[in-house]
Amino acid sequence: MGGSVSSTLGAASCCSWGNSSSYAARTHNSQRATKDHGSERQALLGDRTHERQAATALSRLFETGSRVNFYEGDALRALTTLAKSDVHQLQLSAATAFSEVSAYDARAVSGEAISTVLALLGSAHVDVQRGAGAALGNLASNMENKRLIVEKGGLQHLVRQMMSPSTDAQANAAGCITNLAADIELKNAVACSGALAPLVRLAGSGNLRVQRNAAGALLNMTHTAEHRGMLVEAGAVAVLVALLEATDADTRYYAVTALSNVAADEGGRQVLWSTEPTLVNLLVEMMGVTPIRIQAQATLALRNLASDPRFQRYIVVRDAAPALLPLLLSPHPALVSAAAACLRNLSIDAANEMPIIAAGLLPPLTALISGNDRDAQCHALATLRNIAANGGADKQALLDAGLFDHMRTAMSASQCPPQVACEIAAALSVFAATSGLWLPIVEQGLCRNLVRLLRSPNKDTEYNACLALRALATKRMPEVFEELMNLWVVRAEPRSGLRAYILRVLTMPEYSSSPIRAIALWLVMTLLGCVRVDLRRRIVADCQLMAAVEDIARARVACLSPASSSSDTCSVASSAFSPTELVAVGKGKSSADDSHHHHHHHMVASPGSGQTIASELDSPRVAASCEADEEAATFHTWSLARQVVALLHKEPAAC
């Protein structure tokens, strides 16, 4: 499975353009040049009346401070006249004018305007190229202009500019490509233009602007698996890892975010594992170094790496657990959520349990459950669920950290987010099956909360709540049966009790092929087999309930092979790295990888924004359990109904 992918670089936020002197200064320089160079003067004043008039008109517009639309009408015609001139100074005047105007006015322009700028970019003069490159980069901050630039062949010009000996030309070209690559529909055009190899080379430049803009462009090309793979093949990984130690904070941020995105893919993680032995150490160090956005992205990069079992243990061995503690305690939500997400994946490896506990991470993790950050709540619940699912989990450490106190607080909140409720139900389904944790669920009254979660409109929440009650009933302990009997019918609200829920599941058509019906029948069967005579008689005396069971038992169902009909097996949340398995109740683990993808999983956001969009594995992976094979689920239900009817025959008839 993949990890989360971070977002696109903002068009204007990344690029640093070369300095161009003002248009008026350029005009003055051209006039002075005509005095010093007779041939140049003759060229300007001889047979070039239109060019001279164009230069004069543009100079007047700049001197008066008039902000006309330079991209159309007479102004554009004058600029086009200068751009087509074979006189260096006139070309430079046009390039400088475009550079200055586009710095404050990057509106959508015509194809003619884009073509004029591209013509200047193809000039033989480096200073003209520099001005045109800056103008094109500014214009590329507009979505419509980006597509026009590509349609007019701008990428070919930009690739050539990246080969220029001028660092200003290189930086401007890389900055423009950064903006073009922010458009998801243009990424493939960028990749196919031959730009990736020059970008990788420029990212290793000793020039700060070149390095920063190239790193931004590489980041914006890491939003799809296909382009991430192309960057890996182009040798981007080694360069990006080297940039983690760059002096410029923006460059480090772009590099760590790009590497985090590369780590979202299995192939990318394989390359990072095989070729970059220093990466984990660098990322762990970056977690403790401001600014916050770099700390968060370094942590998320480790989160994505920890989607791979090899990295899970190695990251903890490199002292990541103690480094995560200050982040969990941080007042900044981005750091807290990133740290919790990282721990979610690290906790999958049972060997990491003791280092996580020894680092003092359990108290702040459990405290997140009752907090207000939805993502942090979900990641914390999943992490604690993973720890409990590990065979050697220190149950007392979880209890001492106030696990169930914080869960009860979260569930009693007037507006418990649906995603949090789903993670709570999934966690309780594991805790209910775990020795040392199931009894506190009963003693602290959480069974009542589970019955409430049965009414959730979210099928995954409902399924896991039902699974948790089944796991508790499996204990066949007096405390459990006492609690279930108290919840069988709630006098204050009869329709909200356990009995009303089971009857609805057994009679409503929407549950006919759902594994939830099988779990409900199994729960009834368990209660009929308990030592509490009063509870058994209460169930047997319920004519509606028994009629519903008998109707299911009489239903004609196609027989399946015995191998697919085990009544004692249910599917729970899947492992992060293998297909969902049918496993013993409560043994599922949860990972945080992405993806949105975010989001993707989108899926992506700008280096400047610091956003990370979680992918599909950030949401609870219980849906696969609910969506079991319909035919198999129906057979299980029918088989269990027959077993319940058989038990009924052993009790005195009541209906």
C-alpha positions as CSV (number, residue, x, y, z in Angstrom):
1,M,0.0,0.0,0.0
2,G,1.1,3.5,-0.6
3,G,1.7,6.4,1.8
4,S,0.3,9.9,1.9
5,V,1.3,12.3,-0.8
6,S,1.8,16.0,0.0
7,S,0.7,18.8,-2.2
8,T,1.5,20.9,-5.1
9,L,3.9,23.8,-4.9
10,G,2.1,27.2,-5.1
11,A,2.7,28.9,-8.3
12,A,3.9,32.2,-6.9
13,S,5.3,31.0,-3.6
14,C,8.2,29.0,-4.8
15,C,9.9,30.8,-7.6
16,S,12.6,33.3,-7.2
17,W,13.1,35.3,-10.3
18,G,16.3,37.0,-11.5
19,N,16.5,40.8,-10.9
20,S,15.9,42.9,-14.0
21,S,16.5,46.6,-14.0
22,S,13.6,48.9,-14.7
23,Y,12.3,49.5,-18.2
24,A,13.1,53.2,-17.9
25,A,16.6,52.4,-17.0
26,R,16.9,50.0,-19.9
27,T,15.6,52.7,-22.3
28,H,18.2,55.2,-20.8
29,N,20.9,52.6,-21.3
30,S,19.9,52.1,-25.0
31,Q,20.0,55.8,-25.6
32,R,23.4,56.1,-24.0
33,A,24.6,53.1,-26.1
34,T,23.5,54.9,-29.3
35,K,25.8,57.8,-28.5
36,D,28.8,55.5,-27.8
37,H,28.2,53.2,-30.8
38,G,27.6,54.9,-34.1
39,S,26.4,51.8,-35.8
40,E,23.9,51.1,-33.1
41,R,22.6,54.7,-33.2
42,Q,22.3,54.5,-36.9
43,A,20.4,51.2,-36.5
44,L,18.0,52.8,-34.0
45,L,17.4,56.1,-35.7
46,G,17.9,55.3,-39.4
47,D,15.3,53.1,-41.0
48,R,13.7,51.8,-37.8
49,T,11.0,54.4,-37.3
50,H,8.4,52.0,-36.1
51,E,10.8,50.5,-33.6
52,R,11.8,53.9,-32.3
53,Q,8.1,55.0,-32.0
54,A,7.3,51.8,-30.1
55,A,10.2,52.3,-27.7
56,T,9.2,55.9,-27.1
57,A,5.5,55.1,-26.5
58,L,6.4,52.3,-24.0
59,S,8.9,54.5,-22.2
60,R,6.2,57.2,-21.9
61,L,3.7,54.7,-20.4
62,F,6.1,53.6,-17.8
63,E,7.2,57.1,-16.9
64,T,3.7,58.3,-16.3
65,G,2.9,55.2,-14.1
66,S,-0.1,54.3,-16.2
67,R,-1.2,50.8,-15.7
68,V,-2.6,49.9,-19.0
69,N,-3.2,46.4,-20.3
70,F,0.2,45.7,-22.0
71,Y,-1.1,42.3,-23.2
72,E,-3.4,43.6,-26.0
73,G,-3.9,46.5,-28.4
74,D,-1.3,49.2,-29.2
75,A,0.8,48.2,-26.1
76,L,1.2,44.6,-27.2
77,R,1.8,45.6,-30.8
78,A,4.6,47.9,-29.7
79,L,6.2,45.1,-27.5
80,T,5.9,42.7,-30.4
81,T,7.7,45.2,-32.7
82,L,10.6,45.4,-30.2
83,A,10.7,41.7,-29.6
84,K,11.0,41.0,-33.4
85,S,13.8,43.5,-33.8
86,D,17.3,42.2,-34.4
87,V,18.7,45.0,-32.2
88,H,19.8,43.7,-28.8
89,Q,18.8,46.8,-26.8
90,L,15.3,46.8,-28.3
91,Q,14.7,43.1,-27.5
92,L,16.0,43.8,-24.0
93,S,13.6,46.7,-23.6
94,A,10.7,44.4,-24.5
95,A,11.8,41.6,-22.2
96,T,12.3,44.1,-19.3
97,A,8.8,45.5,-19.9
98,F,7.2,42.1,-19.9
99,S,9.1,41.2,-16.7
100,E,8.1,44.3,-14.9
101,V,4.4,44.3,-15.9
102,S,4.0,40.6,-15.2
103,A,5.3,41.0,-11.7
104,Y,2.1,42.9,-10.8
105,D,-0.2,41.8,-13.5
106,A,-0.3,38.1,-14.3
107,R,-3.8,38.0,-15.8
108,A,-4.8,35.6,-18.4
109,V,-3.4,36.8,-21.7
110,S,-3.7,36.0,-25.4
111,G,-1.8,33.4,-27.4
112,E,-0.1,36.4,-29.2
113,A,1.3,37.7,-26.0
114,I,2.6,34.3,-25.0
115,S,4.2,33.9,-28.4
116,T,5.9,37.3,-28.1
117,V,7.4,36.3,-24.7
118,L,8.6,33.0,-26.1
119,A,10.2,34.7,-29.1
120,L,12.2,36.8,-26.6
121,L,13.1,33.6,-24.7
122,G,14.6,32.3,-27.9
123,S,16.9,35.4,-28.3
124,A,20.6,34.9,-28.7
125,H,21.2,37.4,-25.8
126,V,21.3,36.0,-22.3
127,D,20.0,39.2,-20.6
128,V,17.0,39.1,-22.9
129,Q,16.4,35.4,-22.1
130,R,16.6,36.3,-18.4
131,G,13.9,39.0,-18.6
132,A,11.7,36.8,-20.8
133,G,12.1,33.8,-18.5
134,A,11.1,35.9,-15.5
135,A,8.0,37.2,-17.4
136,L,7.0,33.7,-18.5
137,G,7.3,32.4,-14.9
138,N,5.1,35.2,-13.6
139,L,2.5,34.6,-16.3
140,A,2.6,30.8,-15.6
141,S,1.0,31.6,-12.2
142,N,-2.3,31.9,-14.1
143,M,-4.0,28.6,-15.0
144,E,-5.1,29.6,-18.5
145,N,-1.6,31.0,-19.3
146,K,0.0,27.7,-18.2
147,R,-1.8,25.8,-20.8
148,L,-1.2,28.4,-23.5
149,I,2.6,28.3,-22.7
150,V,2.6,24.5,-23.3
151,E,0.4,24.7,-26.4
152,K,2.8,27.3,-27.9
153,G,5.8,25.1,-27.4
154,G,7.1,26.9,-24.3
155,L,8.5,23.7,-22.7
156,Q,11.0,23.3,-25.4
157,H,12.3,26.8,-24.8
158,L,12.4,26.3,-21.1
159,V,14.4,23.0,-21.4
160,R,16.9,24.9,-23.6
161,Q,17.1,27.6,-21.0
162,M,17.9,25.1,-18.3
163,M,21.0,24.3,-20.3
164,S,22.1,27.9,-20.4
165,P,25.4,28.9,-18.8
166,S,23.5,31.8,-17.0
167,T,22.3,30.8,-13.6
168,D,19.6,33.5,-13.8
169,A,18.3,31.9,-17.0
170,Q,18.4,28.4,-15.3
171,A,16.6,29.7,-12.2
172,N,13.9,31.4,-14.2
173,A,13.3,28.4,-16.4
174,A,13.1,26.0,-13.4
175,G,10.8,28.4,-11.7
176,C,8.5,28.6,-14.7
177,I,8.4,24.8,-14.9
178,T,7.5,24.7,-11.2
179,N,4.4,26.7,-11.9
180,L,3.5,24.6,-15.0
181,A,3.9,21.4,-13.0
182,A,1.4,22.6,-10.4
183,D,-1.3,21.9,-13.0
184,I,-2.2,18.2,-12.8
185,E,-3.1,18.2,-16.5
186,L,0.3,19.5,-17.5
187,K,2.5,17.2,-15.5
188,N,2.7,14.6,-18.3
189,A,3.7,17.3,-20.8
190,V,6.5,18.4,-18.5
191,A,7.6,14.8,-18.0
192,C,7.6,14.1,-21.8
193,S,9.4,17.3,-22.7
194,G,12.8,16.1,-21.5
195,A,12.7,18.5,-18.5
196,L,13.3,15.9,-15.7
197,A,17.0,15.2,-16.2
198,P,17.9,18.9,-16.4
199,L,15.8,19.6,-13.3
200,V,17.6,16.9,-11.4
201,R,21.0,18.3,-12.5
202,L,20.0,21.9,-11.5
203,A,18.8,20.7,-8.1
204,G,22.4,19.9,-7.4
205,S,23.5,23.4,-8.5
206,G,25.7,25.5,-6.2
207,N,23.5,28.5,-6.9
208,L,20.8,29.0,-4.3
209,R,18.0,30.3,-6.6
210,V,18.6,27.5,-9.2
211,Q,18.7,24.9,-6.5
212,R,15.5,26.1,-4.8
213,N,13.5,26.5,-8.0
214,A,14.6,23.1,-9.3
215,A,13.7,21.4,-6.0
216,G,10.3,23.0,-6.2
217,A,9.7,21.7,-9.7
218,L,10.8,18.2,-8.7
219,L,8.3,18.4,-5.8
220,N,5.5,19.3,-8.1
221,M,6.3,16.3,-10.3
222,T,5.8,13.9,-7.3
223,H,2.0,13.9,-7.3
224,T,1.4,10.8,-9.3
225,A,2.9,7.3,-9.1
226,E,3.9,7.4,-12.7
227,H,5.8,10.6,-12.5
228,R,7.4,9.7,-9.2
229,G,8.7,6.6,-10.9
230,M,10.1,8.7,-13.7
231,L,11.9,10.9,-11.2
232,V,13.4,7.9,-9.4
233,E,14.7,6.7,-12.8
234,A,16.1,10.1,-13.5
235,G,18.3,9.9,-10.4
236,A,16.3,12.5,-8.3
237,V,16.4,10.5,-5.1
238,A,20.1,11.0,-4.3
239,V,19.9,14.7,-5.1
240,L,16.8,15.2,-2.9
241,V,18.5,13.4,0.0
242,A,21.5,15.6,-0.4
243,L,19.2,18.7,-0.3
244,L,18.0,17.7,3.1
245,E,21.2,19.4,4.4
246,A,20.8,22.5,2.2
247,T,21.2,25.9,4.0
248,D,18.0,27.3,2.5
249,A,14.9,26.4,4.5
250,D,12.6,26.4,1.4
251,T,14.9,24.0,-0.4
252,R,15.0,21.6,2.5
253,Y,11.2,21.8,2.7
254,Y,10.7,21.0,-0.9
255,A,13.2,18.2,-0.8
256,V,11.8,16.5,2.3
257,T,8.2,16.8,1.0
258,A,9.2,15.3,-2.4
259,L,11.0,12.4,-0.6
260,S,7.9,11.9,1.5
261,N,5.9,11.6,-1.7
262,V,8.4,9.2,-3.2
263,A,8.1,7.1,-0.1
264,A,4.3,6.7,-0.8
265,D,5.1,4.0,-3.3
266,E,6.5,0.5,-2.7
267,G,9.0,1.0,-5.5
268,G,10.1,4.3,-4.1
269,R,10.6,2.8,-0.6
270,Q,12.6,0.0,-2.2
271,V,15.0,2.5,-3.8
272,L,15.3,4.5,-0.6
273,W,16.0,1.4,1.5
274,S,18.6,0.1,-1.0
275,T,20.4,3.3,-1.8
276,E,20.0,5.9,1.0
277,P,21.4,4.5,4.3
278,T,21.6,8.0,5.8
279,L,18.0,9.0,5.1
280,V,16.3,7.9,8.3
281,N,19.0,9.5,10.4
282,L,18.5,12.8,8.5
283,L,14.8,12.7,8.9
284,V,14.9,12.0,12.6
285,E,17.3,14.9,13.1
286,M,14.9,17.2,11.0
287,M,12.0,16.3,13.4
288,G,13.8,18.4,16.0
289,V,14.7,21.3,13.8
290,T,12.5,24.3,13.1
291,P,10.7,25.6,11.1
292,I,7.5,23.7,12.0
293,R,6.6,22.8,8.4
294,I,10.0,21.0,7.9
295,Q,9.5,19.1,11.2
296,A,6.0,18.0,10.1
297,Q,7.1,16.9,6.7
298,A,10.1,15.0,8.0
299,T,7.7,13.2,10.4
300,L,5.3,12.4,7.6
301,A,8.1,11.1,5.4
302,L,9.0,8.7,8.2
303,R,5.3,7.8,8.4
304,N,5.3,6.9,4.7
305,L,8.6,5.0,5.0
306,A,7.0,3.0,7.9
307,S,4.4,1.6,5.5
308,D,7.3,-0.8,4.8
309,P,8.0,-3.5,7.5
310,R,11.7,-3.1,7.0
311,F,11.6,0.6,7.8
312,Q,9.2,0.2,10.8
313,R,11.8,-1.4,13.1
314,Y,14.8,0.5,11.6
315,I,13.2,3.9,12.2
316,V,12.7,3.0,15.9
317,V,16.2,1.7,16.2
318,R,17.4,5.0,15.0
319,D,15.8,6.7,18.1
320,A,12.7,8.0,16.4
321,A,10.5,7.2,19.4
322,P,12.1,9.8,21.8
323,A,12.1,12.3,19.0
324,L,8.4,12.0,18.6
325,L,7.5,12.8,22.2
326,P,8.1,16.6,21.9
327,L,6.0,16.6,18.7
328,L,3.1,14.9,20.5
329,L,3.3,17.5,23.2
330,S,3.6,20.4,20.8
331,P,1.0,23.2,20.7
332,H,1.0,23.0,16.9
333,P,-1.7,20.7,15.5
334,A,0.3,19.9,12.4
335,L,3.2,18.4,14.4
336,V,0.9,16.5,16.7
337,S,-1.1,14.9,13.9
338,A,2.1,14.0,12.0
339,A,3.7,12.4,15.0
340,A,0.5,10.4,15.8
341,A,0.3,9.3,12.1
342,C,4.0,8.2,12.2
343,L,3.4,6.2,15.4
344,R,0.4,4.5,13.8
345,N,2.6,2.8,11.3
346,L,5.5,2.2,13.6
347,S,3.2,0.5,16.1
348,I,2.4,-2.3,13.6
349,D,5.7,-4.0,14.4
350,A,5.4,-5.7,17.8
351,A,9.1,-5.2,18.4
352,N,8.4,-1.4,18.6
353,E,6.0,-1.7,21.5
354,M,8.5,-1.5,24.3
355,P,10.5,1.4,22.8
356,I,7.3,3.3,22.3
357,I,6.2,2.8,25.9
358,A,9.7,3.4,27.3
359,A,9.8,6.8,25.4
360,G,6.8,7.9,27.4
361,L,4.5,8.1,24.4
362,L,1.4,6.4,25.8
363,P,0.1,9.2,28.1
364,P,0.2,11.9,25.3
365,L,-1.3,9.4,22.8
366,T,-4.2,8.5,25.0
367,A,-4.8,12.2,25.8
368,L,-5.2,12.9,22.1
369,I,-8.3,10.6,22.1
370,S,-10.3,13.2,24.0
371,G,-8.9,16.1,22.1
372,N,-10.4,18.2,19.4
373,D,-8.1,17.3,16.4
374,R,-10.0,14.7,14.5
375,D,-6.9,13.4,12.6
376,A,-4.8,13.1,15.7
377,Q,-7.7,11.4,17.5
378,C,-8.0,8.8,14.8
379,H,-4.2,8.2,14.5
380,A,-3.9,7.8,18.3
381,L,-6.8,5.3,18.5
382,A,-5.3,3.3,15.7
383,T,-1.9,3.3,17.3
384,L,-3.2,2.1,20.7
385,R,-5.3,-0.5,18.9
386,N,-2.1,-1.8,17.1
387,I,-0.2,-1.9,20.4
388,A,-3.1,-3.9,22.0
389,A,-3.2,-6.3,19.1
390,N,0.5,-7.2,19.6
391,G,0.7,-10.3,21.7
392,G,3.1,-8.9,24.3
393,A,1.3,-5.6,24.8
394,D,1.7,-4.1,28.3
395,K,-2.0,-3.8,29.1
396,Q,-1.4,-2.1,32.5
397,A,0.6,0.6,30.8
398,L,-2.4,1.3,28.6
399,L,-4.7,1.4,31.6
400,D,-2.4,3.6,33.6
401,A,-2.3,6.1,30.7
402,G,-6.1,6.6,31.1
403,L,-7.0,4.8,27.9
404,F,-10.7,4.1,28.7
405,D,-11.2,7.4,30.5
406,H,-10.3,9.3,27.4
407,M,-12.3,7.0,25.2
408,R,-15.4,7.6,27.4
409,T,-14.9,11.3,27.2
410,A,-14.6,11.2,23.4
411,M,-17.8,9.1,23.1
412,S,-19.7,11.4,25.4
413,A,-18.9,14.5,23.4
414,S,-22.0,16.0,21.9
415,Q,-20.5,16.1,18.5
416,C,-18.1,13.1,18.2
417,P,-16.9,13.1,14.6
418,P,-18.0,10.1,12.6
419,Q,-14.4,9.2,11.7
420,V,-13.5,9.2,15.4
421,A,-16.5,7.1,16.3
422,C,-15.5,4.6,13.7
423,E,-12.0,4.4,15.1
424,I,-13.3,4.1,18.6
425,A,-15.5,1.1,17.6
426,A,-12.6,-0.5,15.7
427,A,-10.3,-0.1,18.8
428,L,-12.9,-1.4,21.2
429,S,-13.4,-4.5,18.9
430,V,-9.7,-5.2,19.5
431,F,-9.6,-4.3,23.2
432,A,-12.7,-6.5,23.9
433,A,-10.8,-9.5,22.6
434,T,-7.6,-8.7,24.5
435,S,-6.8,-10.2,27.9
436,G,-6.4,-7.5,30.5
437,L,-8.5,-4.9,28.6
438,W,-11.9,-6.5,28.1
439,L,-12.9,-6.3,31.8
440,P,-12.3,-2.5,32.2
441,I,-14.7,-2.0,29.2
442,V,-17.4,-3.7,31.2
443,E,-16.5,-2.2,34.6
444,Q,-16.3,1.4,33.2
445,G,-19.7,1.1,31.5
446,L,-18.4,1.3,27.9
447,C,-20.8,-1.5,26.8
448,R,-23.6,1.2,26.9
449,N,-21.5,3.3,24.5
450,L,-21.1,0.3,22.2
451,V,-24.8,-0.3,22.1
452,R,-25.2,3.4,21.2
453,L,-22.6,3.0,18.4
454,L,-24.8,0.2,16.9
455,R,-27.1,2.9,15.8
456,S,-24.5,4.7,13.8
457,P,-25.3,5.4,10.1
458,N,-21.8,4.4,9.3
459,K,-21.8,0.7,8.6
460,D,-18.1,0.3,9.6
461,T,-18.8,1.8,13.0
462,E,-21.9,-0.4,13.4
463,Y,-20.0,-3.5,12.4
464,N,-17.1,-3.0,14.8
465,A,-19.4,-2.1,17.7
466,C,-21.3,-5.4,17.0
467,L,-18.0,-7.2,16.8
468,A,-16.8,-5.8,20.1
469,L,-20.0,-7.0,21.9
470,R,-19.5,-10.4,20.3
471,A,-16.0,-10.5,21.6
472,L,-17.1,-9.6,25.1
473,A,-19.8,-12.3,25.0
474,T,-17.2,-14.8,24.0
475,K,-15.6,-14.4,27.5
476,R,-18.7,-16.0,29.0
477,M,-18.1,-14.2,32.2
478,P,-20.8,-13.2,34.7
479,E,-19.8,-9.5,34.6
480,V,-20.4,-9.5,30.8
481,F,-23.8,-11.3,31.0
482,E,-24.9,-9.0,33.8
483,E,-24.1,-5.9,31.7
484,L,-25.7,-7.3,28.5
485,M,-28.9,-8.2,30.4
486,N,-29.1,-4.6,31.7
487,L,-28.7,-3.3,28.2
488,W,-31.1,-5.9,26.6
489,V,-34.0,-3.5,27.1
490,V,-33.5,0.1,28.1
491,R,-36.6,1.2,30.0
492,A,-36.2,4.9,29.4
493,E,-35.8,4.2,25.6
494,P,-36.9,0.7,24.7
495,R,-36.0,1.1,21.0
496,S,-32.4,1.8,21.8
497,G,-31.7,-1.4,23.7
498,L,-29.7,-4.4,22.5
499,R,-32.8,-6.4,21.9
500,A,-34.4,-3.8,19.6
501,Y,-31.1,-3.6,17.6
502,I,-30.8,-7.4,17.2
503,L,-34.5,-7.7,16.1
504,R,-33.9,-5.0,13.5
505,V,-30.8,-6.7,12.1
506,L,-32.7,-10.1,11.9
507,T,-35.7,-8.6,10.1
508,M,-34.6,-5.8,7.9
509,P,-33.8,-6.8,4.3
510,E,-30.7,-4.5,4.2
511,Y,-29.0,-7.0,6.5
512,S,-29.9,-10.1,4.6
513,S,-26.4,-10.6,3.2
514,S,-24.4,-8.6,5.8
515,P,-22.0,-10.2,8.2
516,I,-23.5,-8.1,10.8
517,R,-26.6,-10.4,10.8
518,A,-24.3,-13.4,11.4
519,I,-22.6,-11.6,14.3
520,A,-26.0,-10.7,15.8
521,L,-27.1,-14.4,15.6
522,W,-23.9,-15.5,17.1
523,L,-24.5,-13.1,20.0
524,V,-27.9,-14.5,20.6
525,M,-26.5,-18.1,20.5
526,T,-23.9,-17.1,23.1
527,L,-26.5,-15.6,25.4
528,L,-28.6,-18.8,25.0
529,G,-25.6,-20.8,26.1
530,C,-24.8,-18.7,29.2
531,V,-25.3,-19.9,32.8
532,R,-27.8,-17.1,33.5
533,V,-31.2,-18.9,33.4
534,D,-33.1,-15.6,33.7
535,L,-31.3,-14.2,30.6
536,R,-31.9,-17.4,28.6
537,R,-35.6,-17.4,29.5
538,R,-35.9,-13.7,28.6
539,I,-34.7,-14.4,25.1
540,V,-36.7,-17.6,24.6
541,A,-39.9,-15.7,25.7
542,D,-39.4,-13.1,23.1
543,C,-41.7,-14.3,20.4
544,Q,-40.8,-11.7,17.8
545,L,-37.1,-12.4,18.2
546,M,-37.5,-16.2,18.0
547,A,-39.8,-15.9,15.0
548,A,-37.2,-13.8,13.2
549,V,-34.6,-16.5,13.9
550,E,-36.8,-19.3,12.7
551,D,-37.6,-17.4,9.5
552,I,-33.9,-17.2,8.7
553,A,-33.4,-20.8,9.5
554,R,-36.2,-21.9,7.1
555,A,-34.9,-19.8,4.3
556,R,-33.6,-21.7,1.2
557,V,-29.9,-21.0,0.7
558,A,-27.5,-22.4,-1.8
559,C,-25.1,-24.6,0.1
560,L,-21.4,-23.7,0.1
561,S,-18.3,-25.7,0.9
562,P,-17.7,-26.2,4.6
563,A,-14.3,-24.4,4.2
564,S,-16.1,-21.1,3.5
565,S,-18.7,-21.4,6.3
566,S,-16.8,-21.3,9.6
567,S,-19.2,-19.7,12.1
568,D,-16.4,-18.7,14.5
569,T,-14.5,-16.5,12.1
570,C,-15.1,-12.8,11.4
571,S,-13.1,-10.3,9.4
572,V,-11.8,-7.1,11.1
573,A,-9.7,-4.2,10.1
574,S,-7.0,-5.2,7.7
575,S,-3.3,-5.2,8.1
576,A,-1.5,-2.4,6.2
577,F,0.6,-4.6,4.0
578,S,-1.4,-7.6,2.9
579,P,-4.9,-8.2,1.6
580,T,-7.6,-8.3,4.2
581,E,-7.6,-11.6,5.9
582,L,-10.3,-13.5,7.8
583,V,-8.8,-13.5,11.2
584,A,-9.7,-14.2,14.8
585,V,-11.8,-11.4,16.4
586,G,-9.9,-8.3,17.3
587,K,-6.5,-9.1,15.8
588,G,-6.5,-6.5,13.0
589,K,-4.0,-3.7,12.8
590,S,-4.3,-0.3,11.3
591,S,-1.8,1.8,9.3
592,A,-1.7,5.4,8.2
593,D,-0.8,5.4,4.6
594,D,-2.1,7.0,2.1
595,S,-3.4,8.4,0.3
596,H,-5.3,10.9,-0.2
597,H,-3.9,9.4,-1.3
598,H,-4.8,12.2,-0.1
599,H,-6.1,12.7,0.2
600,H,-4.0,11.6,-2.0
601,H,-5.5,11.1,-1.9
602,H,-4.5,13.9,-4.0
603,M,-4.0,14.3,-3.6
604,V,-1.3,16.9,-3.3
605,A,-0.7,20.5,-2.0
606,S,1.9,23.1,-2.3
607,P,5.2,23.0,-0.5
608,G,4.3,26.5,0.6
609,S,1.0,25.3,2.2
610,G,2.4,22.5,4.3
611,Q,-0.7,20.4,3.7
612,T,-0.7,16.7,3.6
613,I,-3.7,14.9,2.3
614,A,-4.1,11.5,3.7
615,S,-4.8,8.6,1.4
616,E,-7.3,5.8,1.7
617,L,-5.5,3.9,4.5
618,D,-5.8,6.9,6.8
619,S,-9.4,6.1,7.1
620,P,-10.4,3.0,9.1
621,R,-10.0,-0.1,7.0
622,V,-13.0,-2.0,8.2
623,A,-15.1,-1.6,5.1
624,A,-13.5,-4.7,3.6
625,S,-14.7,-6.6,6.6
626,C,-18.3,-5.4,6.2
627,E,-18.3,-6.1,2.5
628,A,-17.6,-9.8,2.8
629,D,-18.7,-12.2,0.0
630,E,-22.5,-12.0,0.0
631,E,-23.1,-15.7,-0.7
632,A,-20.7,-16.8,2.1
633,A,-22.2,-14.3,4.5
634,T,-25.7,-15.5,3.8
635,F,-24.6,-19.1,4.3
636,H,-23.1,-18.2,7.7
637,T,-26.3,-16.5,8.7
638,W,-28.4,-19.5,7.8
639,S,-26.1,-21.9,9.6
640,L,-26.1,-19.8,12.8
641,A,-29.9,-19.4,12.7
642,R,-30.2,-23.2,12.6
643,Q,-27.9,-23.5,15.6
644,V,-29.9,-21.0,17.5
645,V,-33.1,-22.9,16.8
646,A,-31.4,-26.1,18.0
647,L,-30.6,-24.3,21.3
648,L,-34.2,-23.1,21.6
649,H,-35.4,-26.7,21.6
650,K,-33.4,-27.3,24.7
651,E,-35.3,-24.5,26.6
652,P,-38.9,-24.7,27.9
653,A,-41.2,-23.4,25.2
654,A,-42.4,-19.9,26.0
655,C,-44.2,-18.5,22.9
